[in-house]
Every structure is written in structure tokens, then in C-alpha cells.
Amino acid sequence: VDLDHSHPFGRNCGAMSIQGDRNDLSTRLAARLRVCILGGTAFLNTESADLVKALASEADARFAGQGVIFITCGQQGIQEAFAKG
């Protein structure tokens, strides 16, 4: 997948550059549970970042080895905290 690296997290949620990449991604995602993580780019409560990281850690432990895919657009804030959690 060719991301636009001029933006720190890519642009357009990792938009594919060619059809072959789309087909490959579609094949890898087929028949797998996908969980989309959405949220704001800033935390309104200082405890929220810790909560998101704890949820990410728990989700990782519960779904380990089951082929679950967590999807974010790589934005700062909640999505980044989940990905790093």
C-alpha cells in the first residue's frame, strides 16, 4: 500500500495507489472481523487517554490469535492512543 507520506499518518486513511493494492488488501481482509476505531483528535479528560489504552490492551488480549483487525485512519488523539495501547 502506497501512502501519502507528506502527512504524518498518511492521507485519506491510507488510500491505495493502484488497483493491485486494493485487491491484495481486500483478500487479506476477507472473512475477518474488522473493528473500526473512531474518535476525536484531542482528549477532553486527562483520564481518557489511559482508558483508551486500557481498552486497546484488553481488546488485544481477548482477540489474540483470532484474526481480528483493528482499523483506524491514524489520526492523533483516540485513534493514535488505541493503536499505541
Backbone hydrogen bonds in HBPLUS format (Angstrom, degrees):
<---DONOR---> <-ACCEPTOR-->    atom                        ^
c    i                          cat <-CA-CA->   ^        H-A-AA   ^      H-
h    n   atom  resd res      DA  || num        DHA   H-A  angle D-A-AA Bond
n    s   type  num  typ     dist DA aas  dist angle  dist       angle   num
A0010-GLY N   A0007-HIS O   3.01 MM   3  4.97 172.6  2.02 116.8 117.3     1
A0014-GLY N   A0011-ARG O   3.17 MM   3  5.79 136.8  2.37 114.7 123.2     2
A0021-ASP N   A0018-ILE O   3.16 MM   3  5.63 127.4  2.45 109.3 120.7     3
A0022-ARG N   A0019-GLN O   3.03 MM   3  5.08 116.7  2.44  97.1 112.8     4
A0023-ASN N   A0019-GLN O   3.00 MM   4  6.36 158.0  2.05 156.6 162.3     5
A0024-ASP N   A0020-GLY O   3.00 MM   4  6.21 160.6  2.04 149.0 154.2     6
A0025-LEU N   A0021-ASP O   2.95 MM   4  6.09 164.5  1.97 150.3 154.3     7
A0026-SER N   A0022-ARG O   2.89 MM   4  6.04 161.4  1.93 149.6 155.1     8
A0027-THR N   A0023-ASN O   2.98 MM   4  6.17 152.9  2.05 145.8 152.7     9
A0028-ARG N   A0024-ASP O   3.01 MM   4  6.30 157.8  2.06 149.4 155.1    10
A0029-LEU N   A0025-LEU O   2.98 MM   4  6.16 141.2  2.13 147.7 158.1    11
A0030-ALA N   A0026-SER O   3.08 MM   4  6.03 126.8  2.38 140.0 151.8    12
A0069-ILE N   A0033-LEU O   2.93 MM  36  6.30 166.8  1.94 162.8 167.2    13
A0035-VAL N   A0069-ILE O   2.81 MM  34  6.16 164.1  1.83 164.0 168.3    14
A0071-ILE N   A0035-VAL O   2.76 MM  36  6.00 164.6  1.79 151.4 155.7    15
A0037-ILE N   A0071-ILE O   2.81 MM  34  6.01 169.2  1.82 167.2 168.6    16
A0078-ILE N   A0040-GLY O   3.12 MM  38  5.96 161.8  2.15 167.1 171.1    17
A0048-SER N   A0045-ASN O   3.01 MM   3  5.42 153.3  2.09 112.8 121.0    18
A0051-LEU N   A0047-GLU O   3.09 MM   4  6.39 153.3  2.17 148.7 156.8    19
A0052-VAL N   A0048-SER O   2.90 MM   4  6.17 162.1  1.93 157.1 160.5    20
A0053-LYS N   A0049-ALA O   3.03 MM   4  6.24 161.5  2.06 148.6 153.6    21
A0054-ALA N   A0050-ASP O   2.93 MM   4  6.11 152.8  2.01 144.4 152.1    22
A0055-LEU N   A0051-LEU O   2.89 MM   4  6.16 156.0  1.94 150.5 157.1    23
A0056-ALA N   A0052-VAL O   2.93 MM   4  6.17 155.0  2.00 147.9 154.7    24
A0057-SER N   A0053-LYS O   2.98 MM   4  6.19 158.2  2.03 146.3 151.9    25
A0058-GLU N   A0054-ALA O   2.95 MM   4  6.15 160.2  1.99 148.6 154.0    26
A0059-ALA N   A0055-LEU O   2.87 MM   4  6.02 161.5  1.90 149.6 155.0    27
A0060-ASP N   A0056-ALA O   2.92 MM   4  6.06 158.6  1.97 147.3 153.3    28
A0061-ALA N   A0057-SER O   3.01 MM   4  6.24 157.1  2.07 145.2 151.2    29
A0062-ARG N   A0058-GLU O   2.89 MM   4  6.08 163.9  1.92 154.0 158.4    30
A0063-PHE N   A0059-ALA O   3.01 MM   4  6.00 154.1  2.07 148.3 154.1    31
A0066-GLN N   A0063-PHE O   3.06 MM   3  5.48 158.2  2.11 140.0 138.0    32
A0080-GLU N   A0075-GLN O   3.04 MM   5  5.92 119.1  2.42 158.5 174.5    33
A0081-ALA N   A0077-GLY O   2.93 MM   4  6.08 162.7  1.96 156.6 162.3    34
A0082-PHE N   A0078-ILE O   2.92 MM   4  6.08 156.9  1.98 151.5 157.4    35
A0083-ALA N   A0079-GLN O   3.01 MM   4  6.21 162.4  2.04 147.4 152.2    36
A0084-LYS N   A0080-GLU O   2.97 MM   4  6.16 151.3  2.06 148.4 155.9    37
A0085-GLY N   A0081-ALA O   2.83 MM   4  5.76 125.9  2.13 136.2 150.7    38
A0085-GLY N   A0082-PHE O   3.15 MM   3  4.92 131.9  2.40  90.7 104.1    39
